[in-house]
């Protein structure tokens, strides 16, 4: 099909793709960074750095597999169970 001039508009990528920081969604990166800072600065525990790096690697893997993973997980956690077993 030939394109009709004037009927095509550019859409910015930020409207269709998630905002990622370091390969993970922005909220998860901020949460992980805050947790790491609290462990290292607040508790004076250097073990917090490898723990947060491990969490970040797991989050990157989950985001690469499914970019909407954390949104779906958050919705799953908030959903009420209607059938008790």
C-alpha positions as CSV (number, residue, x, y, z in Angstrom):
1,X,0.0,0.0,0.0
2,X,1.1,3.5,-0.7
3,X,1.3,5.9,2.2
4,X,-1.0,8.9,2.0
5,X,0.9,12.0,3.0
6,X,-0.4,13.9,6.0
7,X,-2.0,10.8,7.6
8,X,1.1,9.6,9.4
9,X,2.3,11.1,12.6
10,X,5.5,10.2,14.6
11,X,4.9,8.8,18.1
12,X,7.6,9.3,20.7
13,X,9.1,6.0,22.0
14,X,8.4,7.0,25.6
15,X,4.7,6.6,25.0
16,X,5.0,3.0,23.9
17,X,8.0,1.7,25.9
18,X,8.7,1.5,29.6
19,X,11.2,3.8,31.2
20,X,14.1,1.6,32.3
21,X,17.1,2.4,34.6
22,X,19.9,-0.1,34.2
23,X,17.7,-2.5,32.4
24,X,14.9,-2.7,35.0
25,X,11.7,-0.6,35.5
26,X,12.3,2.7,37.2
27,X,10.3,1.9,40.4
28,X,12.2,-1.4,40.9
29,X,15.6,0.3,40.4
30,X,14.7,3.1,42.9
31,X,13.5,0.6,45.4
32,X,16.6,-1.6,45.1
33,X,18.9,1.5,45.3
34,X,17.1,2.7,48.4
35,X,17.4,-0.7,50.0
36,X,21.1,-0.9,49.2
37,X,21.8,2.6,50.5
38,X,19.9,1.8,53.7
39,X,21.9,-1.4,54.2
40,X,25.3,0.1,53.4
41,X,25.0,3.6,55.0
42,X,22.4,2.9,57.7
43,X,23.5,-0.5,58.9
44,X,27.2,-0.1,58.0
45,X,27.0,-3.5,56.3
46,X,29.0,-4.0,53.2
47,X,27.1,-7.3,52.5
48,X,24.3,-5.1,51.1
49,X,26.2,-4.3,47.9
50,X,26.4,-7.9,46.6
51,X,22.8,-8.6,47.8
52,X,21.5,-5.6,45.8
53,X,23.6,-6.5,42.8
54,X,22.2,-10.0,42.8
55,X,18.6,-8.6,43.1
56,X,19.4,-6.2,40.2
57,X,20.7,-9.1,38.0
58,X,17.5,-11.1,38.7
59,X,15.3,-8.1,37.9
60,X,17.2,-7.5,34.6
61,X,16.6,-11.2,33.7
62,X,12.9,-11.0,34.5
63,X,12.6,-7.7,32.5
64,X,14.3,-9.1,29.5
65,X,12.0,-12.1,29.5
66,X,8.9,-10.1,30.0
67,X,9.0,-6.2,30.2
68,X,5.6,-6.1,32.0
69,X,6.6,-8.7,34.6
70,X,6.7,-6.4,37.6
71,X,3.4,-4.7,36.7
72,X,1.7,-8.1,36.4
73,X,3.3,-9.2,39.7
74,X,2.1,-6.1,41.5
75,X,-1.4,-6.6,40.2
76,X,-1.3,-10.3,41.2
77,X,-0.3,-9.4,44.8
78,X,-3.1,-6.8,45.1
79,X,-5.8,-9.1,43.7
80,X,-8.1,-10.6,46.2
81,X,-8.6,-14.4,46.2
82,X,-12.1,-15.4,45.6
83,X,-11.7,-19.1,46.0
84,X,-10.2,-20.3,49.2
85,X,-8.5,-23.6,49.2
